[in-house]
Amino acid sequence: MKILLTGTNGYIGMRLLPLLINAGHEVICCVRDEKRLSVDKETRSRITVIEIDFLAQPNLDLIPKDIDAAYYLIHSMSSSTTDFDKKEEIAAHNFNVYLQETQVQQVIYLSGIVNEKNLSKHLWSRKNVEETLYKGSYNLTVLRSGVIVGSGSSSFEIIRDLCEKLPIMVTPKWVNTKTQPIAIRDVLTFMTGVLGNTNCYNESYDISGPDILTYKEMLSLYAKVREIKLYIITLPIMTPKLSSYWLYFVTSTSYKLALNLVDSMSIPVIAKDVRLQEMLGIRPMNYVKSLELAFIKIEQNQVVSSWKDSMVSGRFKQDIQKYVTVPKRGCFKDQKKIRVVNPENAINRIWAIGGDAGWYYGNWLWKIRGYFDKFFGGVGLRRGRTHPNEIFSGDALDFWRVLVADKNNKRLLLFAEMRVPGEAWLEFDIDENNVLHQTATFRPRGIWGRLYWYAMVPFHYFIFGGMIKKIAI
């Protein structure tokens, strides 16, 4: 089959893509920025990539007319706290416009369980998108999922952050809300199981795991699996806004995502429909099993995708590629160079920088900078990195965004997503003479930008000087 995959760069899209390829399908990947598609060369050679922004005016020449099926995985919840629902409706409408000129037979949409009458804005938007897609000129299959648990998923990472960092947890009352989590592996099994199945045309199904748990029970079971002592105290006085701040400062989530999540966490999310399980013969795994599998992937360094690599986890939502060319005028620079004896070893250390490996010198200063960034509304250091020694363009790397990751040409270019009064780049490059060049570039914004640079010069002297020596070892 010829399949159109939207949201390819997202958490679900990145995991679904190899399954579709290995099943022998021809996959057309829709992304807003082709340079951000974080796949290896072998995968890249087996797919077709087209750049489409579904919030922009449709260009009907972009999508092939002979596609057979499509996956709709476009969400905007993390990009806004006010108008994400309008953006999602526009994207769904434009998607219909694009597909009306094709021969597509089936569209598969991953939504959220919406059985309650009083829906949060997030779940209401999901249902509204569903209704919009039903107006399309194709057969729609909707999979309404519970909380998704898997290595790199936002739900799993939030639970992980809370339990690993807070042995004594003071929580808002929404931790007593019931939900029905589902393993990412089962979500993907359902998504591939309905593909081309005519019995699933124009149908909506709930998909979930077998356990109905409160968020408090999910936290407690996580602690049990990890053999962590955890004490949870629930207070009824935490407002949604306070709860959002609590999640934002303790976990790696963005404030916008935290606010939208808290809005939904007060509403029970329980499946009332098991038709699809019976039809496809799928027996979803329980919550504990899904946690155990997630940690196996983490321990084996096989995390396929992480929500933290999405652009919405950072400050810059689009047009990030305009920063690939580092400016030369009106900038401050800290330039250092050193000859390396073993270029291969040096490039491997560069490719492993950040995350658990740290920044090789003055890590405590980097951590302090991360705390300040988080306090002032930035991303902080909690995003880490998805893989310990692999980097792709578009990946998140602590409070940086990877712009260029060219291992063959020995070049790594990072762009700062931390809160700074200007724009900042950090570049590593090893030339043909085996000289490592490390360049920090800062383009200040006004007088505050210049004062910021001068205030940081003493720290840069020690941090950047020590870092390049450690890389060259």
C-alpha positions as CSV (number, residue, x, y, z in Angstrom):
1,M,0.0,0.0,0.0
2,K,1.0,3.6,-0.6
3,I,0.6,5.3,2.8
4,L,0.7,9.0,3.8
5,L,2.1,9.5,7.3
6,T,1.6,12.9,8.9
7,G,3.3,13.9,12.1
8,T,6.3,11.7,11.1
9,N,8.6,13.6,13.5
10,G,6.4,13.0,16.4
11,Y,6.6,10.4,19.2
12,I,4.1,8.0,17.5
13,G,5.1,8.8,13.9
14,M,8.7,7.9,14.5
15,R,7.7,4.5,16.0
16,L,5.1,3.7,13.4
17,L,7.3,4.5,10.4
18,P,9.7,1.5,10.6
19,L,6.7,-0.8,11.2
20,L,5.1,0.4,7.9
21,I,8.4,0.1,6.0
22,N,9.1,-3.4,7.3
23,A,5.6,-4.5,6.3
24,G,6.5,-3.6,2.7
25,H,4.4,-0.4,2.4
26,E,5.5,2.6,0.4
27,V,5.5,5.5,2.9
28,I,5.1,9.2,2.1
29,C,6.2,11.2,5.1
30,C,4.8,14.7,5.8
31,V,6.9,17.0,7.8
32,R,7.1,20.8,8.2
33,D,10.9,20.7,7.9
34,E,12.6,17.9,6.0
35,K,16.0,18.7,7.6
36,R,14.5,17.8,11.0
37,L,13.5,14.2,10.1
38,S,15.6,12.2,12.6
39,V,16.1,9.0,10.7
40,D,19.2,7.1,9.6
41,K,20.4,7.0,6.0
42,E,19.0,3.6,5.3
43,T,15.5,4.6,6.4
44,R,15.7,7.9,4.5
45,S,16.5,6.0,1.3
46,R,13.3,3.9,1.7
47,I,10.8,6.7,2.1
48,T,9.6,9.8,0.3
49,V,9.5,13.1,2.3
50,I,7.4,16.1,1.5
51,E,7.3,19.4,3.4
52,I,3.8,20.5,4.4
53,D,2.5,22.9,7.1
54,F,-1.1,21.9,7.6
55,L,-1.8,25.3,9.2
56,A,-0.9,27.1,6.0
57,Q,-3.0,27.5,2.8
58,P,-3.1,24.1,1.0
59,N,-1.0,23.5,-2.0
60,L,-2.7,20.6,-3.7
61,D,0.3,19.6,-5.8
62,L,2.3,18.4,-2.9
63,I,0.5,15.2,-2.0
64,P,0.6,12.2,-4.5
65,K,-2.9,11.4,-5.9
66,D,-2.4,7.6,-5.8
67,I,-2.1,7.1,-2.0
68,D,-4.2,4.3,-0.5
69,A,-4.3,5.2,3.2
70,A,-3.2,7.9,5.6
71,Y,-2.4,8.3,9.3
72,Y,-3.4,11.6,10.9
73,L,-1.1,12.2,13.8
74,I,-1.1,16.0,14.0
75,H,-1.5,17.6,17.4
76,S,-1.0,21.1,18.7
77,M,-1.6,20.8,22.4
78,S,2.0,21.6,23.4
79,S,2.3,24.7,21.3
80,S,-0.3,26.8,23.0
81,T,-2.5,27.1,26.1
82,T,-5.1,29.3,24.5
83,D,-5.8,28.5,20.8
84,F,-4.4,25.0,20.2
85,D,-8.0,23.8,19.6
86,K,-8.4,26.3,16.7
87,K,-5.1,25.2,15.2
88,E,-6.1,21.6,15.4
89,E,-9.4,22.3,13.7
90,I,-7.6,24.3,10.9
91,A,-5.1,21.5,10.4
92,A,-7.8,18.9,10.1
93,H,-9.8,21.0,7.7
94,N,-6.7,21.5,5.5
95,F,-5.9,17.9,5.6
96,N,-9.4,17.1,4.2
97,V,-8.7,19.7,1.4
98,Y,-5.5,18.0,0.5
99,L,-7.0,14.5,0.4
100,Q,-10.1,15.3,-1.6
101,E,-7.9,15.3,-4.7
102,T,-6.5,11.8,-4.0
103,Q,-7.8,8.2,-4.3
104,V,-7.2,7.6,-0.5
105,Q,-9.6,4.9,0.9
106,Q,-8.9,5.1,4.6
107,V,-7.6,7.6,7.2
108,I,-6.6,6.4,10.6
109,Y,-6.7,9.0,13.4
110,L,-5.2,8.5,16.9
111,S,-7.3,10.4,19.4
112,G,-8.1,10.3,23.1
113,I,-10.8,8.6,25.0
114,V,-13.8,11.0,25.2
115,N,-16.6,9.2,26.9
116,E,-17.2,11.9,29.6
117,K,-19.8,14.6,29.0
118,N,-17.7,17.3,30.6
119,L,-14.6,17.3,28.5
120,S,-11.4,19.2,29.0
121,K,-10.4,21.6,26.3
122,H,-7.8,19.1,25.2
123,L,-10.2,16.2,24.9
124,W,-12.9,18.4,23.4
125,S,-10.4,19.4,20.7
126,R,-9.6,15.8,19.9
127,K,-13.3,15.1,19.5
128,N,-13.8,18.2,17.3
129,V,-10.9,17.0,15.1
130,E,-12.6,13.6,14.8
131,E,-15.9,15.2,13.7
132,T,-14.0,17.3,11.2
133,L,-12.2,14.3,9.7
134,Y,-15.5,12.5,9.4
135,K,-16.4,15.1,6.8
136,G,-13.5,14.1,4.6
137,S,-13.9,12.1,1.3
138,Y,-12.6,8.9,2.7
139,N,-13.3,6.1,5.3
140,L,-12.2,7.2,8.7
141,T,-11.0,4.9,11.5
142,V,-10.6,6.5,14.9
143,L,-8.6,5.0,17.7
144,R,-9.3,6.7,21.1
145,S,-6.4,6.0,23.3
146,G,-5.9,6.2,27.1
147,V,-2.6,7.4,28.6
148,I,0.3,6.0,26.5
149,V,3.1,4.4,28.4
150,G,6.5,3.8,26.8
151,S,10.1,4.9,26.8
152,G,10.1,8.5,25.7
153,S,6.4,9.1,26.0
154,S,5.4,12.3,27.8
155,S,3.3,10.4,30.3
156,F,6.1,8.0,31.1
157,E,8.7,10.7,31.4
158,I,6.6,12.8,33.7
159,I,5.9,9.9,36.0
160,R,9.6,9.0,35.9
161,D,10.7,12.5,36.8
162,L,8.3,12.8,39.7
163,C,9.1,9.4,41.2
164,E,12.9,9.6,40.7
165,K,13.2,13.1,42.1
166,L,10.5,13.3,44.8
167,P,10.6,10.6,47.5
168,I,8.0,12.6,49.4
169,M,5.4,14.0,47.0
170,V,2.8,16.6,47.8
171,T,0.2,16.3,45.1
172,P,-3.0,17.9,43.9
173,K,-6.3,16.1,44.2
174,W,-6.3,15.1,40.5
175,V,-4.0,12.3,41.4
176,N,-7.1,10.4,42.5
177,T,-8.6,10.6,39.0
178,K,-9.0,7.2,37.3
179,T,-7.4,6.5,34.0
180,Q,-6.7,3.4,31.8
181,P,-3.1,3.5,30.5
182,I,-2.0,1.6,27.4
183,A,1.5,0.4,26.4
184,I,2.9,2.1,23.3
185,R,3.6,-1.3,21.8
186,D,-0.2,-2.1,22.0
187,V,-1.1,1.3,20.5
188,L,1.1,0.5,17.5
189,T,-0.4,-3.0,17.2
190,F,-3.9,-1.5,17.0
191,M,-2.8,1.2,14.5
192,T,-1.3,-1.3,12.1
193,G,-4.1,-3.9,12.7
194,V,-6.8,-1.6,11.4
195,L,-4.9,-0.6,8.3
196,G,-6.8,-1.8,5.2
197,N,-9.5,-3.5,7.4
198,T,-12.8,-2.7,5.8
199,N,-14.6,-3.7,8.9
200,C,-13.0,-0.7,10.6
201,Y,-14.1,1.8,8.1
202,N,-16.1,4.8,9.5
203,E,-15.8,3.4,13.1
204,S,-14.4,4.8,16.3
205,Y,-12.9,2.6,19.0
206,D,-11.5,2.9,22.5
207,I,-8.2,1.3,23.0
208,S,-6.6,0.8,26.4
209,G,-4.7,-1.6,28.7
210,P,-6.6,-3.9,31.2
211,D,-5.9,-1.8,34.3
212,I,-8.0,1.0,35.6
213,L,-5.8,3.1,37.9
214,T,-5.7,6.5,39.5
215,Y,-2.7,8.6,38.8
216,K,-1.6,8.0,42.4
217,E,-1.6,4.3,41.8
218,M,0.4,4.7,38.6
219,L,3.0,6.6,40.6
220,S,3.0,4.0,43.3
221,L,3.4,1.1,40.9
222,Y,6.2,2.9,39.1
223,A,8.0,3.3,42.5
224,K,7.4,-0.4,43.2
225,V,8.8,-1.5,39.9
226,R,11.9,0.7,40.4
227,E,12.1,-0.3,44.1
228,I,11.9,3.3,45.2
229,K,10.3,4.4,48.5
230,L,7.6,6.9,47.7
231,Y,5.3,8.8,50.0
232,I,2.4,10.7,48.5
233,I,0.4,13.4,50.3
234,T,-2.7,14.7,48.6
235,L,-3.9,18.3,49.1
236,P,-7.2,19.6,47.9
237,I,-6.0,23.2,47.7
238,M,-3.8,23.0,44.6
239,T,-5.4,25.0,41.8
240,P,-4.8,23.9,38.2
241,K,-2.3,26.8,37.7
242,L,-0.4,25.7,40.8
243,S,-0.5,22.1,39.6
244,S,0.9,23.2,36.3
245,Y,3.8,25.1,37.9
246,W,4.4,22.0,40.1
247,L,4.7,19.7,37.0
248,Y,6.8,22.3,35.1
249,F,9.4,22.7,37.8
250,V,9.7,19.1,38.8
251,T,9.5,17.4,35.4
252,S,10.9,18.0,31.9
253,T,7.6,19.1,30.5
254,S,7.0,22.5,29.1
255,Y,4.6,24.9,30.9
256,K,2.1,24.9,28.1
257,L,2.0,21.1,28.0
258,A,1.8,21.0,31.8
259,L,-1.2,23.4,31.8
260,N,-3.1,21.5,29.2
261,L,-2.3,18.1,30.8
262,V,-3.6,19.3,34.2
263,D,-6.7,20.5,32.6
264,S,-7.4,16.9,31.4
265,M,-6.2,15.1,34.5
266,S,-9.3,16.0,36.5
267,I,-11.5,14.0,34.1
268,P,-11.7,10.2,34.2
269,V,-10.4,8.5,31.0
270,I,-11.8,5.0,31.0
271,A,-12.5,2.8,28.0
272,K,-16.0,1.6,27.5
273,D,-15.5,-0.2,24.2
274,V,-13.5,-3.4,23.7
275,R,-14.8,-4.3,20.2
276,L,-11.5,-3.8,18.5
277,Q,-9.6,-6.0,20.9
278,E,-12.0,-8.8,20.1
279,M,-12.0,-8.2,16.4
280,L,-8.2,-8.1,16.1
281,G,-7.5,-10.7,18.8
282,I,-5.3,-8.3,20.7
283,R,-4.7,-8.7,24.5
284,P,-3.1,-5.5,25.7
285,M,-0.4,-5.8,28.4
286,N,-0.9,-4.4,31.9
287,Y,0.6,-1.3,33.3
288,V,3.5,-2.9,35.2
289,K,4.5,-4.9,32.1
290,S,4.5,-1.7,30.0
291,L,6.8,-0.1,32.6
292,E,9.2,-3.0,32.6
293,L,9.4,-3.0,28.8
294,A,10.1,0.8,28.8
295,F,13.0,0.3,31.1
296,I,14.4,-2.5,29.0
297,K,14.5,-0.2,26.0
298,I,16.1,2.5,28.2
299,E,18.8,0.2,29.6
300,Q,19.6,-1.1,26.1
301,N,19.8,2.4,24.7
302,Q,17.0,1.6,22.2
303,V,14.6,4.5,22.8
304,V,13.2,4.9,19.3
305,S,11.6,8.3,19.9
306,S,11.0,10.8,22.6
307,W,8.4,13.6,22.9
308,K,11.2,15.9,24.1
309,D,12.7,15.9,20.6
310,S,9.6,17.5,19.2
311,M,9.9,21.2,18.5
312,V,7.1,22.0,20.9
313,S,9.3,21.0,23.8
314,G,11.5,24.0,23.1
315,R,11.2,27.8,22.6
316,F,11.2,27.8,18.8
317,K,8.2,26.1,17.1
318,Q,9.1,26.5,13.5
319,D,11.6,27.9,11.0
320,I,14.4,26.7,13.1
321,Q,16.5,26.1,10.0
322,K,16.9,29.8,9.5
323,Y,19.5,29.6,12.3
324,V,21.7,27.0,10.5
325,T,23.9,29.8,9.0
326,V,25.7,31.3,11.9
327,P,25.9,35.1,11.6
328,K,29.3,36.8,11.5
329,R,28.3,40.5,12.0
330,G,27.1,42.0,15.2
331,C,28.1,39.0,17.2
332,F,30.3,38.1,20.2
333,K,32.4,35.0,19.8
334,D,34.4,32.7,22.0
335,Q,36.7,30.8,19.7
336,K,39.1,28.0,20.9
337,K,41.1,25.4,19.0
338,I,43.3,22.5,19.8
339,R,45.0,19.7,17.9
340,V,43.6,16.3,18.5
341,V,45.7,13.1,18.4
342,N,42.7,10.8,17.8
343,P,40.0,12.6,15.7
344,E,37.7,9.6,15.9
345,N,37.8,9.5,19.7
346,A,37.2,13.3,19.8
347,I,34.2,13.2,17.5
348,N,32.7,10.3,19.5
349,R,33.0,12.5,22.7
350,I,31.4,15.4,20.8
351,W,28.5,13.1,19.8
352,A,28.1,12.0,23.4
353,I,28.0,15.5,24.9
354,G,25.2,16.5,27.2
355,G,22.6,14.3,28.9
356,D,24.0,11.9,31.4
357,A,27.5,12.4,30.1
358,G,27.4,16.1,30.9
359,W,29.5,18.9,29.3
360,Y,32.9,17.5,30.4
361,Y,33.9,20.5,32.5
362,G,32.2,22.6,35.1
363,N,29.0,20.4,35.0
364,W,27.8,22.0,38.2
365,L,27.9,25.4,36.5
366,W,25.9,24.0,33.6
367,K,23.3,22.7,36.1
368,I,23.0,26.0,37.8
369,R,22.5,27.6,34.5
370,G,19.8,25.0,33.8
371,Y,18.0,25.8,37.1
372,F,18.0,29.5,36.4
373,D,16.7,28.8,32.9
374,K,13.8,26.7,34.2
375,F,13.0,29.3,36.9
376,F,12.6,32.0,34.2
377,G,10.4,29.9,32.0
378,G,13.0,28.2,29.8
379,V,13.5,24.5,29.1
380,G,16.2,23.8,31.6
381,L,18.5,20.8,31.4
382,R,15.8,18.1,32.1
383,R,15.2,17.2,28.5
384,G,18.6,15.5,28.3
385,R,19.0,13.5,25.1
386,T,17.2,10.5,23.6
387,H,20.3,8.4,22.8
388,P,23.7,8.4,24.6
389,N,25.8,8.6,21.5
390,E,23.6,9.2,18.4
391,I,22.5,12.7,17.4
392,F,20.2,13.8,14.5
393,S,19.4,17.2,13.2
394,G,16.4,18.5,15.1
395,D,17.0,16.6,18.3
396,A,16.8,18.2,21.7
397,L,20.1,18.2,23.6
398,D,19.6,19.6,27.2
399,F,18.7,23.3,26.5
400,W,20.1,23.2,23.0
401,R,18.6,22.2,19.6
402,V,20.7,20.3,17.2
403,L,20.9,22.1,13.8
404,V,23.6,20.2,12.1
405,A,24.9,16.7,13.0
406,D,27.3,15.7,10.3
407,K,29.6,13.0,11.6
408,N,31.2,12.3,8.3
409,N,32.4,15.9,8.0
410,K,33.0,16.1,11.8
411,R,30.7,19.0,12.5
412,L,28.1,19.6,15.2
413,L,26.1,22.8,15.4
414,L,23.8,23.6,18.3
415,F,21.3,26.5,18.8
416,A,20.4,27.6,22.3
417,E,16.7,27.2,23.4
418,M,17.6,28.6,26.9
419,R,16.3,32.0,27.9
420,V,18.9,34.5,26.8
421,P,18.7,38.1,25.6
422,G,19.7,37.2,22.1
423,E,20.5,34.2,20.1
424,A,23.4,31.7,20.8
425,W,25.1,29.0,18.8
426,L,27.7,26.4,19.9
427,E,29.7,24.7,17.1
428,F,32.3,21.9,17.1
429,D,34.3,21.2,14.0
430,I,37.4,19.1,13.3
431,D,39.3,20.2,10.1
432,E,41.5,18.3,7.7
433,N,44.6,19.0,9.9
434,N,42.9,17.3,12.9
435,V,42.4,20.6,14.7
436,L,39.3,20.9,16.8
437,H,37.5,24.3,16.5
438,Q,35.0,25.1,19.2
439,T,33.1,28.3,18.7
440,A,30.4,29.9,20.8
441,T,28.6,32.7,19.0
442,F,26.1,35.1,20.6
443,R,24.1,37.7,18.8
444,P,22.9,40.1,21.5
445,R,19.5,41.8,21.6
446,G,19.9,45.4,22.8
447,I,21.9,46.6,25.8
448,W,20.8,43.7,28.0
449,G,22.2,41.2,25.6
450,R,25.6,42.9,25.6
451,L,25.6,43.1,29.4
452,Y,24.7,39.4,29.6
453,W,27.7,38.5,27.4
454,Y,30.2,40.6,29.4
455,A,28.8,39.1,32.6
456,M,29.3,35.5,31.3
457,V,32.8,36.1,29.9
458,P,34.6,34.8,33.1
459,F,32.5,31.7,33.1
460,H,33.0,31.1,29.4
461,Y,36.8,31.3,29.9
462,F,36.8,28.4,32.3
463,I,33.9,26.3,31.0
464,F,34.7,26.4,27.3
465,G,38.5,26.2,27.9
466,G,38.1,23.1,30.0
467,M,35.5,21.5,27.7
468,I,37.7,21.6,24.6
469,K,40.6,20.1,26.5
470,K,38.4,17.2,27.8
471,I,37.0,16.5,24.3
472,A,40.6,16.4,22.8
473,I,41.8,13.8,25.3
